[in-house]
């Protein structure tokens, strides 16, 4: 998976985790909500990408 992300993707994941950690230090419940929203957005984006690839016959 890391080879598919590339350098920018890895830096993005690190920044994302650092931001959620920073929020979790001050407000753990808010951090949990943010993590759920980010995970949901990732699942939606993955589903959309998969469907588009199927439409073009790539998956």
N, C-alpha and C positions, 0 to 999 in steps of 0.2 A: 504494500500500500504506500509506503513512504517513497518508493521510486516513482509512483504515479503523481504524487503531490508536487514534487520539485522543491526547490529552495524557497520560493515565495510561499508555497502552500504550507511548508513546515513552519516558517516564521509566522504565518497567519494563525496556525493552530497554537503555537506557543503564546502568541499575544492574546488569543482568545482565552486560553487556560489561565494566563496571568491575570487577565481582567476579572474573570469569574472568581479567582482566588482572592483578589483584592477586595471584591465586594463581599465575599464570604467571611472575611475577617471582621467586617463591620456588621453585616446583616445576612446571616446564613439562609434565612427563608427567602429573601430576595434573590440571593445567588442561586438557590435551587430553581426558582422560577425562571431566571435568565437562562440557566442551563437547559431547562426543558424547552424553552422557546427556541434556543439555538439548535437543539437536537431535532425538534420538529421541522424547523426550516431546512435543515440538512436532509431529512427524510423526504420532504416535499420536492426539493431540488433534485434529489436522486431519482425520485419517481418520474418527474417531468423529463429528465434527461434520458431515462430508460425508454419512456414512451416515444420520445422523438426519434431515438435511435431505431426503435422497432418500426416506426412509420417509414423510415428510409431504408429499411431492410438490413441494418447493421448489427442487430442483436438477435 
